[in-house]
Amino acid sequence: MLVIRMQRTGRRGHAQFRVVVQDSRQSPVSHKVVALVGNYNPHTKVANLESDKISHYLKHGAQPSDRAALLFKKEGIKLPKWVNVDTKKQAKPRHPEKFAKDEPAAPMPATDATTEPVTDTEATTEPSELVAEESINGSQAENTQPAEEKSSETATESDDATEESAAKAEDKQADA
C-alpha cells in the first residue's frame, strides 16, 4: 500500500520537509520513494505541492499521514471522503499535579474600602505602631502588636517602661 508522508530534510534546528509517496513498509529515512510530490518549509509556512500528482495518488488509494492531510487541507487540495482529518489532538500532560493553576490561592488579608493602605514611608515615621521594651540587661526587644489593639492596662505599663528605659539611657550617657 502507498502512503503520502513528509520526509525531513535540512540541517539540525532548521527542518524542511519533502512530501513523498512511498511504500508503507519503508521508513521515511530510507529514501526509497515512488514519487516526490512537493516540499514544505515550516519556518516560513511555504508549501510547494503538485496538486495533480497528489490527487492522482489519493484517487488510487494512497493513504496520507495525519500531518500531510492537514497540509493538503490547508493548501486546498480536495481529500477523498474516506480520509479522516483529526484537527485537534489533545496531548496528556505528564505531571498535571504540578500545575500552578491547580494550586489553592493564598488567602488575601481582609481590607476595608474606607481605610487607606500604609506606605513604607508612613510605617517608618510612625513610632506609635511599635513599642520597644528594654529588659534589665539593657537589650531591646520589639513588641509587634499595634498600640491600638492593646488594652489600656498594658498601654500604661508599656508607657511606664519606655519612660524608665529612656531615663536609664540618659543615666548611662551621663556616666560615660
VENDAMO-V317795 format. One record per backbone hydrogen bond with DSSP energy under -1.0 kcal/mol. CO is the residue of the C=O (numbers start at 1). NH is the residue of the N-H. Records with the same first field share a line. If there is no record, write none. Layout:
CO=NH ; NH
//
This chain:
1=24
2=63
3=22
4=65
5=20
7=18
9=16
11=14
16=9
17=40
18=7
19=37
20=5
21=34 ; 35
22=3
23=26
27=30
31=33
35=21
37=50
38=19
39=48
40=17
41=45 ; 46
46=41
48=39
49=51
50=54
51=55
52=56
53=57
54=58
55=59
56=60
57=62
58=61
63=4
65=69
66=70
67=71
68=72
69=73
70=74
71=75
72=77
80=83
95=98
96=99
119=123
120=124
121=125
122=126
126=129
131=143
133=141
135=138
139=135
141=133
143=131
151=155
152=156
153=157
154=158
155=159
156=160
157=161
158=162
159=163
160=164
161=165
162=166
163=167
164=168
165=169
166=170
167=171
168=172
169=173
170=174
171=175
172=176
//
